Amino acid sequence: MQSIHRQRGQGMTEYIVIVALIAVAAIGVYQFFGQTIRNQTAGMANEIAGQDAAAQIQGAQQAAQGATNEGTRTKGLATYNENTNANR
């Protein structure tokens, strides 16, 4: 009887670990693309309202370029201080 309870607990623990990993991945993606998504959403809202969204589109393009630059930067222990100073 006790082994049945252990298996249920183990399954729940595995589920929690998987959900936590998905949450961490989502936070990482939002860190890179959050500003781009916010600018695009604001641009769509302006266009639907019949207003010009050129500023929001330009902001989304700049944020996307910043995410691209951040994604291609070499990161590791050898460049830790450079990366830390660049993010300030």
Backbone as XML, in Angstrom:
<?xml version="1.0"?>
<chain id="A" units="angstrom">
  <residue number="1" name="MET">
    <atom name="N" x="0.821" y="-1.195" z="0.000"/>
    <atom name="CA" x="0.000" y="0.000" z="0.000"/>
    <atom name="C" x="0.865" y="1.259" z="0.000"/>
  </residue>
  <residue number="2" name="GLN">
    <atom name="N" x="1.966" y="1.201" z="0.706"/>
    <atom name="CA" x="2.823" y="2.380" z="0.819"/>
    <atom name="C" x="3.525" y="2.688" z="-0.509"/>
  </residue>
  <residue number="3" name="SER">
    <atom name="N" x="3.844" y="1.659" z="-1.317"/>
    <atom name="CA" x="4.519" y="1.912" z="-2.594"/>
    <atom name="C" x="3.601" y="2.629" z="-3.582"/>
  </residue>
  <residue number="4" name="ILE">
    <atom name="N" x="2.306" y="2.417" z="-3.493"/>
    <atom name="CA" x="1.355" y="3.116" z="-4.368"/>
    <atom name="C" x="1.394" y="4.616" z="-4.087"/>
  </residue>
  <residue number="5" name="HIS">
    <atom name="N" x="1.451" y="4.991" z="-2.812"/>
    <atom name="CA" x="1.514" y="6.408" z="-2.455"/>
    <atom name="C" x="2.828" y="7.029" z="-2.917"/>
  </residue>
  <residue number="6" name="ARG">
    <atom name="N" x="3.917" y="6.273" z="-2.844"/>
    <atom name="CA" x="5.220" y="6.791" z="-3.301"/>
    <atom name="C" x="5.197" y="7.055" z="-4.804"/>
  </residue>
  <residue number="7" name="GLN">
    <atom name="N" x="4.588" y="6.164" z="-5.563"/>
    <atom name="CA" x="4.533" y="6.341" z="-7.005"/>
    <atom name="C" x="3.697" y="7.559" z="-7.379"/>
  </residue>
  <residue number="8" name="ARG">
    <atom name="N" x="2.609" y="7.763" z="-6.691"/>
    <atom name="CA" x="1.796" y="8.952" z="-6.960"/>
    <atom name="C" x="2.577" y="10.216" z="-6.634"/>
  </residue>
  <residue number="9" name="GLY">
    <atom name="N" x="3.282" y="10.214" z="-5.521"/>
    <atom name="CA" x="4.100" y="11.368" z="-5.137"/>
    <atom name="C" x="5.210" y="11.622" z="-6.125"/>
  </residue>
  <residue number="10" name="GLN">
    <atom name="N" x="5.816" y="10.549" z="-6.629"/>
    <atom name="CA" x="6.887" y="10.694" z="-7.604"/>
    <atom name="C" x="6.338" y="11.292" z="-8.904"/>
  </residue>
  <residue number="11" name="GLY">
    <atom name="N" x="5.185" y="10.840" z="-9.339"/>
    <atom name="CA" x="4.581" y="11.377" z="-10.560"/>
    <atom name="C" x="4.253" y="12.854" z="-10.412"/>
  </residue>
  <residue number="12" name="MET">
    <atom name="N" x="3.765" y="13.257" z="-9.258"/>
    <atom name="CA" x="3.444" y="14.663" z="-9.009"/>
    <atom name="C" x="4.713" y="15.500" z="-8.986"/>
  </residue>
  <residue number="13" name="THR">
    <atom name="N" x="5.762" y="14.970" z="-8.385"/>
    <atom name="CA" x="7.041" y="15.696" z="-8.341"/>
    <atom name="C" x="7.592" y="15.898" z="-9.740"/>
  </residue>
  <residue number="14" name="GLU">
    <atom name="N" x="7.538" y="14.872" z="-10.571"/>
    <atom name="CA" x="8.010" y="14.997" z="-11.952"/>
    <atom name="C" x="7.193" y="16.032" z="-12.714"/>
  </residue>
  <residue number="15" name="TYR">
    <atom name="N" x="5.903" y="16.034" z="-12.494"/>
    <atom name="CA" x="5.027" y="17.001" z="-13.141"/>
    <atom name="C" x="5.399" y="18.419" z="-12.723"/>
  </residue>
  <residue number="16" name="ILE">
    <atom name="N" x="5.649" y="18.632" z="-11.449"/>
    <atom name="CA" x="6.024" y="19.963" z="-10.948"/>
    <atom name="C" x="7.352" y="20.404" z="-11.550"/>
  </residue>
  <residue number="17" name="VAL">
    <atom name="N" x="8.307" y="19.495" z="-11.670"/>
    <atom name="CA" x="9.602" y="19.833" z="-12.263"/>
    <atom name="C" x="9.424" y="20.241" z="-13.723"/>
  </residue>
  <residue number="18" name="ILE">
    <atom name="N" x="8.613" y="19.515" z="-14.467"/>
    <atom name="CA" x="8.381" y="19.847" z="-15.877"/>
    <atom name="C" x="7.702" y="21.206" z="-16.008"/>
  </residue>
  <residue number="19" name="VAL">
    <atom name="N" x="6.709" y="21.470" z="-15.176"/>
    <atom name="CA" x="6.019" y="22.766" z="-15.216"/>
    <atom name="C" x="6.994" y="23.893" z="-14.873"/>
  </residue>
  <residue number="20" name="ALA">
    <atom name="N" x="7.870" y="23.664" z="-13.908"/>
    <atom name="CA" x="8.861" y="24.685" z="-13.538"/>
    <atom name="C" x="9.818" y="24.955" z="-14.687"/>
  </residue>
  <residue number="21" name="LEU">
    <atom name="N" x="10.265" y="23.922" z="-15.386"/>
    <atom name="CA" x="11.170" y="24.116" z="-16.530"/>
    <atom name="C" x="10.489" y="24.896" z="-17.652"/>
  </residue>
  <residue number="22" name="ILE">
    <atom name="N" x="9.232" y="24.605" z="-17.900"/>
    <atom name="CA" x="8.483" y="25.343" z="-18.923"/>
    <atom name="C" x="8.343" y="26.809" z="-18.519"/>
  </residue>
  <residue number="23" name="ALA">
    <atom name="N" x="8.093" y="27.058" z="-17.242"/>
    <atom name="CA" x="7.969" y="28.443" z="-16.762"/>
    <atom name="C" x="9.275" y="29.201" z="-16.921"/>
  </residue>
  <residue number="24" name="VAL">
    <atom name="N" x="10.393" y="28.564" z="-16.595"/>
    <atom name="CA" x="11.699" y="29.217" z="-16.739"/>
    <atom name="C" x="11.974" y="29.510" z="-18.211"/>
  </residue>
  <residue number="25" name="ALA">
    <atom name="N" x="11.652" y="28.571" z="-19.087"/>
    <atom name="CA" x="11.850" y="28.801" z="-20.518"/>
    <atom name="C" x="10.977" y="29.952" z="-21.014"/>
  </residue>
  <residue number="26" name="ALA">
    <atom name="N" x="9.743" y="30.024" z="-20.553"/>
    <atom name="CA" x="8.848" y="31.106" z="-20.958"/>
    <atom name="C" x="9.374" y="32.457" z="-20.484"/>
  </residue>
  <residue number="27" name="ILE">
    <atom name="N" x="9.911" y="32.499" z="-19.278"/>
    <atom name="CA" x="10.490" y="33.746" z="-18.770"/>
    <atom name="C" x="11.673" y="34.167" z="-19.628"/>
  </residue>
  <residue number="28" name="GLY">
    <atom name="N" x="12.505" y="33.210" z="-20.019"/>
    <atom name="CA" x="13.650" y="33.525" z="-20.879"/>
    <atom name="C" x="13.235" y="34.066" z="-22.233"/>
  </residue>
  <residue number="29" name="VAL">
    <atom name="N" x="12.236" y="33.454" z="-22.834"/>
    <atom name="CA" x="11.742" y="33.926" z="-24.136"/>
    <atom name="C" x="11.152" y="35.318" z="-23.997"/>
  </residue>
  <residue number="30" name="TYR">
    <atom name="N" x="10.388" y="35.534" z="-22.949"/>
    <atom name="CA" x="9.784" y="36.852" z="-22.739"/>
    <atom name="C" x="10.859" y="37.906" z="-22.482"/>
  </residue>
  <residue number="31" name="GLN">
    <atom name="N" x="11.951" y="37.520" z="-21.836"/>
    <atom name="CA" x="13.055" y="38.455" z="-21.585"/>
    <atom name="C" x="13.614" y="38.980" z="-22.911"/>
  </residue>
  <residue number="32" name="PHE">
    <atom name="N" x="13.756" y="38.085" z="-23.893"/>
    <atom name="CA" x="14.313" y="38.494" z="-25.185"/>
    <atom name="C" x="13.296" y="39.228" z="-26.056"/>
  </residue>
  <residue number="33" name="PHE">
    <atom name="N" x="12.067" y="38.746" z="-26.085"/>
    <atom name="CA" x="11.104" y="39.245" z="-27.052"/>
    <atom name="C" x="9.956" y="40.046" z="-26.454"/>
  </residue>
  <residue number="34" name="GLY">
    <atom name="N" x="9.963" y="40.309" z="-25.167"/>
    <atom name="CA" x="8.859" y="40.998" z="-24.502"/>
    <atom name="C" x="8.598" y="42.386" z="-25.052"/>
  </residue>
  <residue number="35" name="GLN">
    <atom name="N" x="9.636" y="43.171" z="-25.215"/>
    <atom name="CA" x="9.467" y="44.537" z="-25.719"/>
    <atom name="C" x="8.950" y="44.527" z="-27.151"/>
  </residue>
  <residue number="36" name="THR">
    <atom name="N" x="9.437" y="43.597" z="-27.945"/>
    <atom name="CA" x="8.959" y="43.476" z="-29.324"/>
    <atom name="C" x="7.470" y="43.163" z="-29.351"/>
  </residue>
  <residue number="37" name="ILE">
    <atom name="N" x="7.051" y="42.227" z="-28.520"/>
    <atom name="CA" x="5.638" y="41.840" z="-28.470"/>
    <atom name="C" x="4.776" y="43.004" z="-27.999"/>
  </residue>
  <residue number="38" name="ARG">
    <atom name="N" x="5.235" y="43.731" z="-26.980"/>
    <atom name="CA" x="4.452" y="44.878" z="-26.488"/>
    <atom name="C" x="4.311" y="45.947" z="-27.571"/>
  </residue>
  <residue number="39" name="ASN">
    <atom name="N" x="5.394" y="46.232" z="-28.298"/>
    <atom name="CA" x="5.329" y="47.239" z="-29.364"/>
    <atom name="C" x="4.414" y="46.790" z="-30.496"/>
  </residue>
  <residue number="40" name="GLN">
    <atom name="N" x="4.481" y="45.523" z="-30.865"/>
    <atom name="CA" x="3.616" y="45.038" z="-31.936"/>
    <atom name="C" x="2.144" y="45.086" z="-31.521"/>
  </residue>
  <residue number="41" name="THR">
    <atom name="N" x="1.873" y="44.733" z="-30.276"/>
    <atom name="CA" x="0.493" y="44.788" z="-29.784"/>
    <atom name="C" x="-0.023" y="46.230" z="-29.781"/>
  </residue>
  <residue number="42" name="ALA">
    <atom name="N" x="0.821" y="47.150" z="-29.329"/>
    <atom name="CA" x="0.425" y="48.560" z="-29.333"/>
    <atom name="C" x="0.201" y="49.057" z="-30.758"/>
  </residue>
  <residue number="43" name="GLY">
    <atom name="N" x="1.040" y="48.638" z="-31.682"/>
    <atom name="CA" x="0.867" y="49.022" z="-33.081"/>
    <atom name="C" x="-0.431" y="48.501" z="-33.667"/>
  </residue>
  <residue number="44" name="MET">
    <atom name="N" x="-0.760" y="47.243" z="-33.369"/>
    <atom name="CA" x="-2.018" y="46.682" z="-33.871"/>
    <atom name="C" x="-3.211" y="47.415" z="-33.276"/>
  </residue>
  <residue number="45" name="ALA">
    <atom name="N" x="-3.129" y="47.757" z="-32.003"/>
    <atom name="CA" x="-4.234" y="48.487" z="-31.367"/>
    <atom name="C" x="-4.419" y="49.853" z="-32.018"/>
  </residue>
  <residue number="46" name="ASN">
    <atom name="N" x="-3.321" y="50.530" z="-32.309"/>
    <atom name="CA" x="-3.421" y="51.834" z="-32.977"/>
    <atom name="C" x="-3.995" y="51.701" z="-34.377"/>
  </residue>
  <residue number="47" name="GLU">
    <atom name="N" x="-3.564" y="50.697" z="-35.127"/>
    <atom name="CA" x="-4.064" y="50.497" z="-36.486"/>
    <atom name="C" x="-5.556" y="50.166" z="-36.469"/>
  </residue>
  <residue number="48" name="ILE">
    <atom name="N" x="-5.987" y="49.356" z="-35.517"/>
    <atom name="CA" x="-7.412" y="49.026" z="-35.415"/>
    <atom name="C" x="-8.220" y="50.275" z="-35.087"/>
  </residue>
  <residue number="49" name="ALA">
    <atom name="N" x="-7.632" y="51.171" z="-34.283"/>
    <atom name="CA" x="-8.316" y="52.407" z="-33.917"/>
    <atom name="C" x="-8.242" y="53.453" z="-35.027"/>
  </residue>
  <residue number="50" name="GLY">
    <atom name="N" x="-7.568" y="53.130" z="-36.130"/>
    <atom name="CA" x="-7.492" y="54.049" z="-37.253"/>
    <atom name="C" x="-6.388" y="55.073" z="-37.132"/>
  </residue>
  <residue number="51" name="GLN">
    <atom name="N" x="-5.423" y="54.839" z="-36.253"/>
    <atom name="CA" x="-4.304" y="55.767" z="-36.062"/>
    <atom name="C" x="-3.040" y="55.190" z="-36.679"/>
  </residue>
  <residue number="52" name="ASP">
    <atom name="N" x="-2.062" y="56.061" z="-36.860"/>
    <atom name="CA" x="-0.778" y="55.650" z="-37.418"/>
    <atom name="C" x="0.027" y="54.908" z="-36.354"/>
  </residue>
  <residue number="53" name="ALA">
    <atom name="N" x="0.611" y="53.772" z="-36.721"/>
    <atom name="CA" x="1.387" y="52.964" z="-35.775"/>
    <atom name="C" x="2.850" y="52.883" z="-36.175"/>
  </residue>
  <residue number="54" name="ALA">
    <atom name="N" x="3.335" y="53.859" z="-36.928"/>
    <atom name="CA" x="4.717" y="53.818" z="-37.404"/>
    <atom name="C" x="5.716" y="53.809" z="-36.249"/>
  </residue>
  <residue number="55" name="ALA">
    <atom name="N" x="5.444" y="54.565" z="-35.195"/>
    <atom name="CA" x="6.363" y="54.618" z="-34.061"/>
    <atom name="C" x="6.446" y="53.265" z="-33.357"/>
  </residue>
  <residue number="56" name="GLN">
    <atom name="N" x="5.319" y="52.599" z="-33.191"/>
    <atom name="CA" x="5.324" y="51.296" z="-32.539"/>
    <atom name="C" x="6.007" y="50.245" z="-33.401"/>
  </residue>
  <residue number="57" name="ILE">
    <atom name="N" x="5.795" y="50.319" z="-34.706"/>
    <atom name="CA" x="6.448" y="49.381" z="-35.613"/>
    <atom name="C" x="7.961" y="49.582" z="-35.570"/>
  </residue>
  <residue number="58" name="GLN">
    <atom name="N" x="8.393" y="50.829" z="-35.563"/>
    <atom name="CA" x="9.829" y="51.128" z="-35.465"/>
    <atom name="C" x="10.386" y="50.621" z="-34.131"/>
  </residue>
  <residue number="59" name="GLY">
    <atom name="N" x="9.641" y="50.805" z="-33.043"/>
    <atom name="CA" x="10.083" y="50.308" z="-31.740"/>
    <atom name="C" x="10.188" y="48.798" z="-31.710"/>
  </residue>
  <residue number="60" name="ALA">
    <atom name="N" x="9.245" y="48.119" z="-32.360"/>
    <atom name="CA" x="9.289" y="46.655" z="-32.427"/>
    <atom name="C" x="10.498" y="46.184" z="-33.212"/>
  </residue>
  <residue number="61" name="GLN">
    <atom name="N" x="10.825" y="46.881" z="-34.300"/>
    <atom name="CA" x="11.994" y="46.513" z="-35.096"/>
    <atom name="C" x="13.277" y="46.716" z="-34.299"/>
  </residue>
  <residue number="62" name="GLN">
    <atom name="N" x="13.372" y="47.802" z="-33.553"/>
    <atom name="CA" x="14.564" y="48.053" z="-32.741"/>
    <atom name="C" x="14.695" y="47.013" z="-31.629"/>
  </residue>
  <residue number="63" name="ALA">
    <atom name="N" x="13.586" y="46.667" z="-30.987"/>
    <atom name="CA" x="13.621" y="45.669" z="-29.922"/>
    <atom name="C" x="14.005" y="44.292" z="-30.478"/>
  </residue>
  <residue number="64" name="ALA">
    <atom name="N" x="13.509" y="43.964" z="-31.655"/>
    <atom name="CA" x="13.864" y="42.689" z="-32.282"/>
    <atom name="C" x="15.343" y="42.658" z="-32.631"/>
  </residue>
  <residue number="65" name="GLN">
    <atom name="N" x="15.882" y="43.762" z="-33.108"/>
    <atom name="CA" x="17.314" y="43.823" z="-33.415"/>
    <atom name="C" x="18.139" y="43.680" z="-32.144"/>
  </residue>
  <residue number="66" name="GLY">
    <atom name="N" x="17.697" y="44.298" z="-31.055"/>
    <atom name="CA" x="18.392" y="44.151" z="-29.773"/>
    <atom name="C" x="18.373" y="42.713" z="-29.281"/>
  </residue>
  <residue number="67" name="ALA">
    <atom name="N" x="17.242" y="42.026" z="-29.461"/>
    <atom name="CA" x="17.155" y="40.616" z="-29.070"/>
    <atom name="C" x="18.086" y="39.760" z="-29.917"/>
  </residue>
  <residue number="68" name="THR">
    <atom name="N" x="18.182" y="40.079" z="-31.209"/>
    <atom name="CA" x="19.087" y="39.348" z="-32.092"/>
    <atom name="C" x="20.527" y="39.546" z="-31.657"/>
  </residue>
  <residue number="69" name="ASN">
    <atom name="N" x="20.899" y="40.779" z="-31.353"/>
    <atom name="CA" x="22.260" y="41.053" z="-30.907"/>
    <atom name="C" x="22.570" y="40.326" z="-29.605"/>
  </residue>
  <residue number="70" name="GLU">
    <atom name="N" x="21.631" y="40.326" z="-28.685"/>
    <atom name="CA" x="21.826" y="39.647" z="-27.394"/>
    <atom name="C" x="21.946" y="38.142" z="-27.588"/>
  </residue>
  <residue number="71" name="GLY">
    <atom name="N" x="21.177" y="37.598" z="-28.507"/>
    <atom name="CA" x="21.198" y="36.158" z="-28.746"/>
    <atom name="C" x="22.470" y="35.669" z="-29.394"/>
  </residue>
  <residue number="72" name="THR">
    <atom name="N" x="23.141" y="36.527" z="-30.148"/>
    <atom name="CA" x="24.373" y="36.111" z="-30.828"/>
    <atom name="C" x="25.627" y="36.423" z="-30.029"/>
  </residue>
  <residue number="73" name="ARG">
    <atom name="N" x="25.469" y="37.093" z="-28.895"/>
    <atom name="CA" x="26.629" y="37.423" z="-28.067"/>
    <atom name="C" x="27.153" y="36.167" z="-27.380"/>
  </residue>
  <residue number="74" name="THR">
    <atom name="N" x="28.477" y="35.992" z="-27.382"/>
    <atom name="CA" x="29.100" y="34.856" z="-26.718"/>
    <atom name="C" x="29.014" y="35.045" z="-25.217"/>
  </residue>
  <residue number="75" name="LYS">
    <atom name="N" x="28.539" y="33.992" z="-24.545"/>
    <atom name="CA" x="28.387" y="34.062" z="-23.096"/>
    <atom name="C" x="29.062" y="32.865" z="-22.463"/>
  </residue>
  <residue number="76" name="GLY">
    <atom name="N" x="29.706" y="33.108" z="-21.353"/>
    <atom name="CA" x="30.371" y="32.050" z="-20.617"/>
    <atom name="C" x="31.146" y="32.663" z="-19.467"/>
  </residue>
  <residue number="77" name="LEU">
    <atom name="N" x="31.859" y="31.837" z="-18.751"/>
    <atom name="CA" x="32.617" y="32.343" z="-17.617"/>
    <atom name="C" x="33.745" y="33.281" z="-18.056"/>
  </residue>
  <residue number="78" name="ALA">
    <atom name="N" x="34.297" y="33.044" z="-19.237"/>
    <atom name="CA" x="35.383" y="33.893" z="-19.725"/>
    <atom name="C" x="34.910" y="35.312" z="-20.009"/>
  </residue>
  <residue number="79" name="THR">
    <atom name="N" x="33.638" y="35.486" z="-20.355"/>
    <atom name="CA" x="33.107" y="36.806" z="-20.693"/>
    <atom name="C" x="32.098" y="37.292" z="-19.665"/>
  </residue>
  <residue number="80" name="TYR">
    <atom name="N" x="32.135" y="36.734" z="-18.471"/>
    <atom name="CA" x="31.122" y="37.068" z="-17.446"/>
    <atom name="C" x="31.117" y="38.561" z="-17.116"/>
  </residue>
  <residue number="81" name="ASN">
    <atom name="N" x="32.275" y="39.137" z="-16.861"/>
    <atom name="CA" x="32.330" y="40.565" z="-16.479"/>
    <atom name="C" x="31.879" y="41.458" z="-17.631"/>
  </residue>
  <residue number="82" name="GLU">
    <atom name="N" x="32.210" y="41.128" z="-18.859"/>
    <atom name="CA" x="31.776" y="41.930" z="-20.002"/>
    <atom name="C" x="30.255" y="41.887" z="-20.138"/>
  </residue>
  <residue number="83" name="ASN">
    <atom name="N" x="29.677" y="40.705" z="-19.988"/>
    <atom name="CA" x="28.218" y="40.567" z="-20.100"/>
    <atom name="C" x="27.510" y="41.275" z="-18.970"/>
  </residue>
  <residue number="84" name="THR">
    <atom name="N" x="28.056" y="41.230" z="-17.777"/>
    <atom name="CA" x="27.445" y="41.882" z="-16.628"/>
    <atom name="C" x="27.453" y="43.396" z="-16.810"/>
  </residue>
  <residue number="85" name="ASN">
    <atom name="N" x="28.557" y="43.943" z="-17.270"/>
    <atom name="CA" x="28.660" y="45.388" z="-17.479"/>
    <atom name="C" x="27.795" y="45.847" z="-18.650"/>
  </residue>
  <residue number="86" name="ALA">
    <atom name="N" x="27.616" y="45.028" z="-19.661"/>
    <atom name="CA" x="26.814" y="45.408" z="-20.833"/>
    <atom name="C" x="25.326" y="45.463" z="-20.479"/>
  </residue>
  <residue number="87" name="ASN">
    <atom name="N" x="24.886" y="44.704" z="-19.484"/>
    <atom name="CA" x="23.477" y="44.661" z="-19.132"/>
    <atom name="C" x="23.064" y="45.741" z="-18.149"/>
  </residue>
  <residue number="88" name="ARG">
    <atom name="N" x="23.957" y="46.572" z="-17.734"/>
    <atom name="CA" x="23.623" y="47.652" z="-16.773"/>
    <atom name="C" x="23.105" y="48.856" z="-17.441"/>
  </residue>
</chain>
